[in-house]
């Protein structure tokens, strides 16, 4: 039996084939292919992180729409599964590190790819800051620190430092840490949820159809859509499986499967955790009217006591750490991919490899330093931190939809996916469905919901998106990074050959 069951075996016969495939796509192998299917799935799962997603927005969503907010997990899960299927076809043909940026590059071209990667990179860095800042109070409570902004910042920086250390350890460290994080989070979710259902269940499943007066001030649909952000916030992370495509043996088959597993298992775990919490709430009216502003803490204290709650907090903290670690891995591979194609300032540093660990250290450091600066910014203004992080979820969805749009355009122009995973006749309707879902989800994310607040607060998500996109276009126009890159681009349609394992890359014409 292998001594390293969670890692890919060295000198696997498939390694030479993977290297040859990557060479046909225009790149030389640099990463170690140490991520097995299980480890690749674990990376996506810990990025999606059911515990982080549910625990972050449970109280707000319940207060907004009552128990029926649970159904947002089903609706969003189906929509994001469509996106994952589209991504699966793309990564199966183009298993290149960096995810959305190289995918958009092959499907459309250099300019579109640059903007797609820019939007997604900024969103990733903001998400890392948001996750670690959100974890700060939990770590502070676990360590017995006095609550406050200083404690939150200190704990967030500690989490960033640990996540960076794991990533700098190399792909094997990342594989072990992701698998450990997955196991702890899944077992913790099952144990906590099972205990709550066995000892703290105060309602039947009928409450999932009872609003208990939530949203009575206006249209309930409006309230449900607002509460549905818990589902939208939950279902991303599957794309991280593709961000590390050059570290996975037989990526054309394994990564699409890992993406789907992330949706299935991560979604099921999130729904189970949410359901167990919903049925453990004693008084929905108190949550909805604000009398109980933190139902999560109320439930955990009642069910587990002080000592038990500490154990649950430890599992929660491990989930936050695993999530930050996976996010950092995704961001560093994206920056490395940019640097390798000479498409961004500091390209030489971002594509540099640490010989002993076979990872891009400077890209990883940037993926930790920028979120750390964002977190430190809360010392000056908590509102500024909120404004910065507000773009995170919209930015990730926007990056997704730019890839889906590129895939839809390519299909219409004649692209036929030629990887091992293919949707065949379902490809076009699935892509259209993914596009429609994504647009509706982005409208829901950006919709202003605080009419009594100043206009700039009400439109903060849209304004943040405008700043990110505007600054990206300005950089693109002034620096023209796409003109400095001669890596393959825009060749999906031209090289489309049905039933071919790998499409040979062609250079994008110089304009």
N, C-alpha and C positions, 0 to 999 in steps of 0.2 A: 504494500500500500504506500502511496506517496506520502512523504513527510510534509508536503505543502499542498493540501487538497484545495485550498482556497485560491491558489495562484496557478497561473498557466505553467506548464512544464517547459523547462528550457530545452532548446534544440528539438522542439516539436517539428514533425515533418511539414506541418502547415506553415511554419514560420517562413520558409523559403518562398512559398507561394504568396504569402501576405506581403513579403518584401518585394516580390516581382510585381504584384498588383499595385503597390504603392509607387513603384518606379514607373509603371505605365501611366499613372496619374500625374507624374511629373515631380515626385519628391523622393528623397532618399530616406531610408529608415534611420531614426535616431533614438526613439523611445524603446524601452524594453517591453515586450508583449507579456506582461505579468498579470493582467486582469482576466480572470476566468469569467464565464457567464455569470456565476453566482456573485462574484465581486463587482462586476459591471452593473448588474441589477441592484446590488446593495448601494452602489454609488448613487444611482438614480433614486432609490427609495429614501436614502438619508437626506438627499437634496429636497425631495418632495415632503418628507418628514410629516407624517400624520399627526404626531403629538404637537409639533410646533404650530402647524396650521390650525388645528382645532383649539388648542389652549390659548392661542393669541386672540382669536376673534369669537370664541364661544359666547361670552357674556354679552358682547355688543350685538351679535346676531340674534340671540335669544330675546333680548330686550326690544329689538327692532321689529321682529316678525313672529315671535313666539315659536313653539316647537316645530311648526311646518317648515322652518328654515332648513330642517334636515334634508328636504328634498332637493335643495340646491346641489348637494353632493352628487345626486343621480344625474341631474341635468348637465352639470358642468363635466362630470366624468365622461358622459357620452360624447360631448363636444370635443373634449381634449383627446379622447381616444381616436377620433377622426384625424386630429392633428398628428398624433403619434403614428398613425398608419401612413400618412403622407411622409413624415420624417423617416419612417422605416424604409420606404422605397428609395428615398434620396441617399441615405447613409449606406444602404446596401450597394449602390452604384458608386458612391464617392465616400469611402471610409477614410476620411482625412481628419486630422486633429483640428479642433476649433469650432466644430458644429455649424451654427447658422451662417457664419461668414463664408467658409469655403463652399457650403451648399449653394448659397445665393450666388457666389462667384461663378460656379459652373453652370447654374441654371439660367442666369441672366447676364452678368458681366461685372466688371471691376467697380464701377461707380455704385451700382445698386448694392453690391456686396459690401463695399466700404460703409455705406450708410446703415445697412442691416447690422453689421458688426458693431458699429459705433453705438447705435441705440441699445443693442443688447448688452454691450460691455458696460455702459454707464448704468443700466438697470441692474446688472449683476453686482457692481461695486456698491450701489446703494442698497441692494438687498442684503449683502454681507453686513453692511453697517446696521441696517434695520434689525436683522436677526440677532446680531451680537448685542446691540443696545437693548433689544427686547429680552434677551437672556440675562442681562445684568441684574435686574431685581431678583430673579430666581436664584442666581448664584449668591447674591448678597444675603438672601434669606437663608440659604443652605449653610453659609458660613457664619451666620449670626451677625452680620454687619448691620449697622444702623442705616435705615432706608434713606435715600437722598440721591441727588444728581451725581455727586462725587462718587458715591458707592457704585452707582450704575455704570458710570464711565470706567472706573477702575476695573470692575468685573468684565465689562465688554472688552477692554484691552487685554485682559488675561486670556479670554477665550480666543481672541484673534491671534495672540502669540502662540497658544497651544496648537491651533489649527495650522498656523504657518509651519511650526516645527514638524508636524506630521507630514505635511506636503513636501517639505524639503527633504524628508527621509527617503523619498523615492516612491516609485509605483507600488512596490511590495508593501511598504508601510501604509500607503493609501488603501491598498486592497484589504489588509488586515483590519485597519481602523474602520473602514466602511462596513465590512462584514460584522465586526463587533458592534458597531453602532446600530446596524440593521437588526441584529439578533436582540440586543438590549431593548431597542425601541419596540419591536414587534412583541417580544415576550412581556415587556412592561405594559404595553397597551392591552394585551389579552388579559394579563393578571389584574390590572386596575379595573378594566371594564368588567371582567368576570366577577370580581369582588363587589363592585357597585351593583351589578344586576342581582347578585345573590343576597346582599345584605342591605342595600340602600334603595331598592326599587320601590318607588311610591306611586307609580302610575302604570297604566297599560299602554299598549301601542296606539290606542285610539287618540292619545294626545298629539300624535304627529299630524292630525287633521284638525286640531282645535287651536285657534289663535289666542285664546284667553284675553281677548281685547286688544291685542297688539295691532298697531296700524289703524286703529279706529278713528284717528284724526283725519284720515284721508283715504285714498285708494289703497286697498291691501296689496294690490299688485306692486305698487310703488314701494311699500314696506318690504315685500318679499324680495324684490330685486336688490334693494339696499342690503338686506341680510344675506343675500346670495353671494356677497363678496367673500364669505367664508369658504365657499366652494371654489370660487375663482382663485383665491389666494392659495388654495390647497393643491390644485392639480397642475403644477409644473415642476420640473425636475427630471422628467423622463429624457429630456434632450441632453442632460449631462452624460448619459450613456454614450451618446455620439461624440461628445466633446473630446473624449479620450480614445477615439477610434483607432489610433495607431498604437495603443497599448493593449489591445484585445486580439487574441488569436481568432482567426476565421471571423472577422468583424462583419462581413456581409450577411452572415446568418445569425450570429449571436446578438449583435446590437439591436436589430429590429425586435427580436424576441425579448430582450431585456427591457426595451421601452414599453412593450405591451405588458410585461409582468409588473413593471412599476405602476402602471395605471390600475391593473386588476388588484394587485395585492395592497398597494398603497391606498387606493380608493376604498377597498373593503375595510382596511384597518382604520382609516379616518372615520368611516361611517359607523363602525363598531364603537369607537371611542366616543363619538358624538352622541350616539343613541344611549349608551350607558350613562353619560352625564345628563342627558335630557330626562331620563326616567328617574334619576336620583335627585332632581330638583324638587324640594318640598313645596315651595310656594312660587308659582310662575308669576302671579300678580306682583309680588314683591320685587321680582327682577324687572318686570316690564315698567313698573312705576318708579323705579330707581331706589326703592327702599333697600334692596340687596344689590349693590352695584358690582359685586364680585362673586357671582354664584359659584365659580370654579373653586375658589379658596374655601367657601362655605361648605361645599360638597366634600372636598378632600379632608378638611379638618374634622368634619362629622364622621366620615367613613373610616379614617385611618388614625385619628388622634395625632398628637404632636410628633411622636417618633415615626409612625407610619407615613405621615405627610412628608417627613424628611427623606424617607426612602423614595417616595414618589417623586419628590423634587430632584433627587439624584438622577433618576431615570430621565426626567424632563431635561435636566442640564446636559446629560449625555446626548440626548436628541438634538438639542440646540448646537452643541459642539460638532456633532457629526454633520449637521446641516451646513454650518459655517465652513467646515472642512471641504465638503463636496462643492459648495459654491465657489470656494477659493480655487479648487482644482479646475472647475469649468472656466473661470475667468482667466486663469494663468494659461490654459491651453488656447483660449481665444486670442490672447495677446501674443503668445508664441506664434500662432498661425499668421497674424498680422505682420509680425516681425520677419518671419521667414519669407513672406512675399514682399517685404520692403514697403509696406503700405502705411506705416505710421512712424511718427517721430520716436527716436530711441530704438529703431528696429534692430540694430546690431546687438544691443543689450538684451532686448526682449527675446531674441531667438538664441541667445547664448545657452549652452548646455553645461550643467555641472557634470564633469566627466565621471566622478565616482558614483553619482546617484542617477544619472541619465534623466534629469529634469531641468526645466528652465528656471533657475533660481531668481533671476531679476524680475521675471514676469510674476512669480509667486510673491515676491516682496512687494511689488506694486499693488498686487491684489490684496495685500494686508495693510499697507501704509495708507492708501487712499481711504478705505473704510475707517481706519483709525482716526484720520484727520476729520472725517465727517462726524464721527462720534465725539471727538474733542470739541467740535463746533457747538455742541449743546451747552457748553459752559457759557458761551456768549449769548446764544439764543436757542431755546427749545423749539420755538416756532420755526426757526430756520432749518433745524434738523427735520422737523415734520415736513416742511416744504420740499426738502431734498429727497426724503424717503418716499414722499407721496407718488413720485413718478415710477418707483421701482416696479410695481406689478403691471402698470400700463406699459412700461417700457419692455418688459419681458414678453407680454402678449403682442406688442407691436413688432418686436423682432421676429416672433413666431410667424405672424401674419405676413410679414414681408417675404419670408421664405415660402409660405403657402402660395402667395400671389405669384412669386417667381415660378413655382412649380406649375400653377394653373396656366400661366402665360406660355411656359415651355411646352406643356401638353397640347395647347391649342395650336402652337406652331409646329408640332410634330414630334416632340420628345416622347420616346418610349423607354421607360425604365428598363435597364438591362442587368440589374443586380440579382442576387439570389432570392431576395424577397420582392414579390411583385403582387400588385392588386389586380392586374390584368384589366378585365372589363369594368371592374369597380373603381378603377383609378380616378376617372374624371368625376363621377358623382361624389366620391368620398372627398376629393379635393375641393369641389364646390361646397359641400357641406361643411368642411373644415373652415373655409373662408367665410361663409355666412355666419357660422357660430362665432368665429373670432372677432368679426366686426361688431356683432351684437354685444359680445362680452366687453369689448373696449369701450363701447358707448356706455354700458352700465358702469364700468369702472370710473369713467371720466364725468359722468352725469353730476351736475351740481346739486347738493342736497342740504345746503345750509343757507336758505334764502334770507335769514335774518343777519347773517354774518356779512362783513365787508366783501365787496365783489371779488377782490383778489384772493380772499380765503375760500370763497364759494367755488372759484374756478382754479384752485391751486394745482390740481392734477393736469388740467389742460395747459396752464401756464408753464408748468414744469416741463411738459412734453415739448412745448414750443421752444423753450430755451435750449433743451438738449438737441432737438432736430435743427434748430437755427444755427447753433454753434457748430454742429457737425457739417452742415452745408457750407458754412463760412470757411471752415478748415479745408474742406474738399475743394472749394473754388480757389482759395489762396495758395495752399500748399500743393494741390494736385497730386496726391500720393498715387493715384491710379496710373499716372503717366510714368512713374518710376518702377512699376512692377511689370515683369514679363512672364509671370507665372500663368499657367493655363486658365482661361476664363471664357465664359459664354459658349462653351462647346457642347452642351448637353444635346441640343437639337441637331447640330451638324454631325455629331458622332453617334447619333442614335441608331443602334443596330439591334433589332430584336434578337433575343436568344443568345446574346453575347455576354460572357461572364463579366468582362471589364471593357468599358469603352475607352479607346485610346484618346488621350487628350490632344487638343489642337490649340494653337496659340490664338488669342484674340487679335484681330487686325488692329494695327496702330492707326489711330485717328488723328 
